Amino acid sequence: MKLYSVSISIFVLIALSTIVNAQPAARDSCNSTLPLNDLTFNTSLLQCTEAWTPQNFILRYARTAENTWSFILSAPDSSAFIGIGFSTNGQMIGSSAIVGWIPSDGGSGTVKPYLLGGKSPGEVNPDQGDLTIVNGSLKIESVSSRLYMRFQLTATLPRQSLLYAVGPAGFFPSSPDFRLREHRFVTTTTINYNTGSQSVVKVSPHSKLKKTHGLMNMFGWGILIIVGAIVARHMKQWDPTWFYAHIALQTTGFLLGLTGVICGLVLENRLKANNVSKHKGLGITILVMGVLQMLALLARPDKQSKYRKYWNWYHHNIGRLLIILAISNIFYGIHLAKAGTSWNGGYGFAVAVLALTAIGLEVRKFLKK
């Protein structure tokens, strides 16, 4: 009987412990009392807004002195960094941010400014950006399983396009570089500092179309066409396999490139873009040259024809010019889209591999002669 009673007691204790541990982190709201006692300004001045409802981000702010704005960002402590960015155009790239975290091992909290120079972690640089931060104002603490990050900015009016982010669970930036990993969640809002109203900025519905436009052109004109040219120049000992491989590669590259150009024209129409005239002109020129190359296949003279050398001259040189223009326009398109170094680096690596392969085959061919 005693054993039975002890078992029941243990079961009850485990159940109670499970219930306590399963309780969610305390929620904050604009009606809650701010649990911070060492603030250097009057908290009654603070305006409050539900900055990011799905993640329970609460932003409190006020102009607490001449050209001095005080901010307190509250968010659940999910063992990750939290961040708020100030953008000039609603985009991440080019924004400046304040990011804070408290390690799970009980270490001291850290708050740092960052420059969001691109979408890859290597382009997010600590201790940079154009925010004028009041000395000693960067602080973060955990209260009742919530993070409270505070800072002060010197500005007539802070930027109204705000970005919020939550980092990957269990990761905390560390010295010496304090690099951030890619966030788990992010949202962009626009705030009216006078009324406290905030509206969510929807992700551009054309982002997938933009990415498709870039990838189709990159793989079509910028990779497959080059591979097809290398096959035609250096694989002729495998006749007629080289010819069919060349035709297959160039046709596939042309179709992908055509799809990319069409996506680009649709994208220009939807975005009403006015800074892509050069990019568009080069793209259409490349497409016309591609069409001429495909038509040249139909007018290909026999090897014994006296016109074959002129056809070869035309086909080879138009192909080379097409490749040069395609590579240039792809890099120019990446620049216009502000896609960041990941796109530049990825395509640059592919071009470098193809260039080294072509050079190696040219050297081999020269030595054989």
RONU-138279 format. One record per residue (C-alpha): x, y, z; residue in three letters. Coordinates in steps of 0.05 Angstrom, whole numbers. Each point is the difference from the previous one (the first is absolute). Example, Ala and Ser with C-alpha at 12.3 -4.5 7.8 and 13.67 -1.06 7.14 Angstrom:
<nodes>
     xx     yy     zz  aa
    246    -90    156 ALA
     27     69    -13 SER
</nodes>
This chain:
<nodes>
     xx     yy     zz  aa
      0      0      0 MET
     57     47     17 LYS
     34    -17    -66 LEU
    -65     17    -35 TYR
     -5     67     35 SER
     73     17    -16 VAL
    -13    -18    -74 SER
    -61     46     -2 ILE
     39     56     32 SER
     57     -7    -50 ILE
    -50     -1    -58 PHE
    -34     63     26 VAL
     67     36      7 LEU
     21    -19    -71 ILE
    -67     22    -27 ALA
      5     67     36 LEU
     71     10    -25 SER
    -21    -15    -71 THR
    -57     50      4 ILE
     46     54     28 VAL
     53    -13    -53 ASN
    -52     -1    -56 ALA
    -25     70     17 GLN
     16     48    -56 PRO
     45     59     11 ALA
    -34     60     31 ALA
    -34     44    -51 ARG
      8     75     -3 ASP
    -51     50    -25 SER
     -9     75     -3 CYS
    -45     -6     61 ASN
     55    -35     41 SER
     43     36     50 THR
     71      8    -24 LEU
     43    -43     48 PRO
     63     44     -6 LEU
     23     43     58 ASN
     65     32    -22 ASP
    -24     43    -58 LEU
     28     70     -5 THR
    -62     31    -31 PHE
    -73      7     17 ASN
    -36    -64    -21 THR
    -67     37     -2 SER
     24     32    -65 LEU
      5    -67    -35 LEU
    -47    -17    -56 GLN
    -12    -74    -11 CYS
    -17    -42    -61 THR
     -7    -74    -14 GLU
     57     -2    -48 ALA
     -4    -73    -23 TRP
    -60    -37     27 THR
     18    -72    -22 PRO
     66      5     38 GLN
    -29     43     56 ASN
     49     58    -13 PHE
    -19     63     38 ILE
     33     66    -16 LEU
     -1     59     48 ARG
     30     66    -21 TYR
      0     74     15 ALA
     36     64    -16 ARG
     30      9     70 THR
     45     59    -15 ALA
     17     48    -55 GLU
     16    -43    -61 ASN
      6    -61     45 THR
    -46    -60     -9 TRP
     -3    -57     50 SER
    -22    -70    -20 PHE
    -16    -63     39 ILE
    -12    -64    -40 LEU
    -33    -57     37 SER
     -1    -72    -27 ALA
     -4    -71     27 PRO
     66    -29     22 ASP
      6    -58    -50 SER
     75    -10      9 SER
     14     41    -62 ALA
     20     70    -19 PHE
    -53     53    -15 ILE
      9     59    -45 GLY
    -32     64    -26 ILE
     22     33    -64 GLY
    -10     71    -25 PHE
     -7      3    -76 SER
     -4     57    -50 THR
    -40    -39    -51 ASN
    -32    -59     36 GLY
     55    -47    -24 GLN
     49    -38     43 MET
     61     16    -43 ILE
     30     67     20 GLY
    -37      3     67 SER
     31     10     68 SER
    -22    -43     58 ALA
      5    -10     75 ILE
      8    -73     21 VAL
      1    -29     70 GLY
      6    -67     35 TRP
     11    -33     67 ILE
     36    -68     -3 PRO
    -37    -60     30 SER
     60    -16     45 ASP
    -15     61     41 GLY
     53     46    -31 GLY
     -9     75     -3 SER
    -45     29    -53 GLY
     28     35    -62 THR
    -30     53    -45 VAL
     35     22    -64 LYS
    -14     43    -61 PRO
      5    -35    -68 TYR
      3     22    -72 LEU
    -44    -45    -43 LEU
     43      4    -62 GLY
    -30    -62    -34 GLY
    -40    -63     11 LYS
     58    -46     17 SER
     29     -3     71 PRO
     67     25    -25 GLY
    -32     65    -23 GLU
    -31     16     68 VAL
     55     39     35 ASN
      1     14     75 PRO
     15     69     30 ASP
    -18     33    -66 GLN
    -60     37    -28 GLY
    -23     72     -2 ASP
    -41      2     64 LEU
     23     52     50 THR
     -4    -38     66 ILE
      3     36     67 VAL
     61    -25     38 ASN
    -15    -51     53 GLY
    -73     -9    -21 SER
      6    -71    -29 LEU
    -26    -49     51 LYS
    -38    -66      3 ILE
    -28    -41     57 GLU
    -46    -59     11 SER
    -61      7     45 VAL
    -52    -55      9 SER
     24    -37    -62 SER
     -1     63    -43 ARG
     56     41    -30 LEU
     -2     75      8 TYR
     49     35    -47 MET
      8     75      7 ARG
     39     53    -37 PHE
     -2     74    -16 GLN
     10     34    -67 LEU
     18     71    -17 THR
    -46     21    -57 ALA
    -52     52    -18 THR
    -46    -57    -19 LEU
     22    -73     -5 PRO
    -13    -38    -64 ARG
    -71    -25     -5 GLN
     15    -65    -37 SER
     16    -51     54 LEU
     24    -72     -6 LEU
     -6    -51     55 TYR
     37    -67      3 ALA
     10    -61     45 VAL
     64    -40     -7 GLY
      9    -76     -2 PRO
    -14    -35     66 ALA
     61    -15     42 GLY
     47     45    -40 PHE
     33     61     30 PHE
     53     43    -35 PRO
     68     -3     32 SER
     66     38     -2 SER
     41     19    -36 PRO
    -44      9    -62 ASP
    -70     -3     30 PHE
    -29    -26    -65 ARG
    -75    -13     -4 LEU
    -31    -62    -32 ARG
    -60      5    -44 GLU
    -63     17     40 HIS
    -58    -49      9 ARG
    -55     52     -6 PHE
     -2     71    -27 VAL
    -52     53    -15 THR
     -1     71    -26 THR
    -46     54     25 THR
    -13     74     -7 THR
    -13     41     62 ILE
    -31     68     13 ASN
     38     26     60 TYR
    -53     51     16 ASN
    -59    -48      4 THR
     37    -65     15 GLY
    -37    -35    -57 SER
     39    -52    -38 GLN
    -14    -37    -64 SER
     34    -63    -26 VAL
     36      7    -66 VAL
    -17    -59    -43 LYS
     56    -37    -35 VAL
      4     19    -73 SER
    -45    -47    -40 PRO
     51      4    -56 HIS
     59    -28     39 SER
     -9    -70    -30 LYS
     -6     29    -70 LEU
     63     40     11 LYS
     38    -61     23 LYS
    -26    -42    -58 THR
     22     55    -49 HIS
     70      0     29 GLY
      8    -76      4 LEU
    -26    -14    -70 MET
     46     51    -31 ASN
     59    -22     42 MET
     -6    -74    -16 PHE
    -23     11    -72 GLY
     43     55    -30 TRP
     53      0     54 GLY
     17    -74     10 ILE
    -30    -49    -50 LEU
     16     42    -62 ILE
     73      4     24 ILE
      3    -75     13 VAL
    -29    -12    -70 GLY
     53     44    -31 ALA
     56    -37     37 ILE
    -28    -67    -24 VAL
     -2     24    -72 ALA
     71     25      1 ARG
     36    -55     39 HIS
    -41    -65     -6 MET
     -1    -10    -76 LYS
     40    -65      5 GLN
    -65    -32     23 TRP
    -38     10    -65 ASP
    -61      5     -5 PRO
    -12     -3     75 THR
     30     69     10 TRP
    -47     30    -52 PHE
    -63    -27     32 TYR
     25     20     70 ALA
     15     70    -27 HIS
    -70      6    -30 ILE
    -34    -26     63 ALA
     39     47     46 LEU
    -10     62    -44 GLN
    -74    -15    -10 THR
    -12    -10     74 THR
     40     62     17 GLY
    -39     41    -52 PHE
    -68    -24     28 LEU
     20     16     71 LEU
     27     68    -21 GLY
    -64     14    -39 LEU
    -40    -16     62 THR
     44     46     40 GLY
     -9     58    -49 VAL
    -76     -9      1 ILE
      0      0     76 CYS
     42     64     -2 GLY
    -49     35    -46 LEU
    -59    -20     44 VAL
     38     22     62 LEU
     16     68    -31 GLU
    -73     11    -17 ASN
    -25    -19     70 ARG
     52     39     38 LEU
     -2     61    -46 LYS
     76     -1      4 ALA
     34     60    -31 ASN
     74    -18     12 ASN
      5    -63    -41 VAL
      4     28    -71 SER
     73    -21    -10 LYS
    -12    -68     31 HIS
    -62    -10    -43 LYS
     36     23    -63 GLY
     57    -48     11 LEU
    -48    -56     15 GLY
    -39     11    -65 ILE
     65      5    -39 THR
     23    -67     29 ILE
    -67    -31    -17 LEU
      4     24    -72 VAL
     70    -28     -7 MET
    -25    -66     29 GLY
    -56     -2    -51 VAL
     50     13    -56 LEU
     44    -56     26 GLN
    -59    -49      0 MET
    -19     21    -70 LEU
     72     -8    -23 ALA
     -7    -74     14 LEU
    -52     -4    -55 LEU
     45     36    -49 ALA
     63    -41     16 ARG
     37    -15    -65 PRO
     34    -67    -13 ASP
     73     -7     20 LYS
     19     -1    -73 GLN
    -36     65    -16 SER
     42     61    -16 LYS
    -46     40     46 TYR
     14    -43     61 ARG
     59     41     24 LYS
    -44     64      0 TYR
    -54    -36     37 TRP
     51    -25     51 ASN
     27     71      9 TRP
    -70     27     11 TYR
    -23    -56     47 HIS
     63     -1     43 HIS
      8     75      9 ASN
    -74     15     12 ILE
      2    -56     52 GLY
     61     30     34 ARG
    -32     69      2 LEU
    -64    -29     27 LEU
     37    -33     57 ILE
     38     64     18 ILE
    -64     42      0 LEU
    -38    -54     40 ALA
     52     -3     55 ILE
      4     76      5 SER
    -76      8      2 ASN
     -9    -54     53 ILE
     48     35     47 PHE
    -34     67    -17 TYR
    -67    -31     16 GLY
     25    -25     67 ILE
     24     71     15 HIS
    -67     30    -19 LEU
    -38    -50     43 ALA
     47     12     59 LYS
      2    -76      8 ALA
     64      3     41 GLY
     67    -35     -3 THR
    -30    -70      4 SER
    -27      7    -71 TRP
     63     35    -24 ASN
     44    -51     33 GLY
    -40    -60    -23 GLY
     -2     21    -73 TYR
     71     27      2 GLY
     24    -68     24 PHE
    -38    -35    -57 ALA
     30     47    -52 VAL
     69     -9     29 ALA
     -6    -77     -4 VAL
    -24      5    -72 LEU
     55     49    -18 ALA
     55    -43     31 LEU
    -28    -61    -35 THR
      0     36    -67 ALA
     71     26     11 ILE
     25    -69     19 GLY
    -31    -31    -62 LEU
     30     55    -44 GLU
     69    -12     29 VAL
     -9    -75    -12 ARG
    -22     12    -71 LYS
     59     47    -13 PHE
     51    -51     27 LEU
    -29    -54    -44 LYS
     10     43    -61 LYS
</nodes>
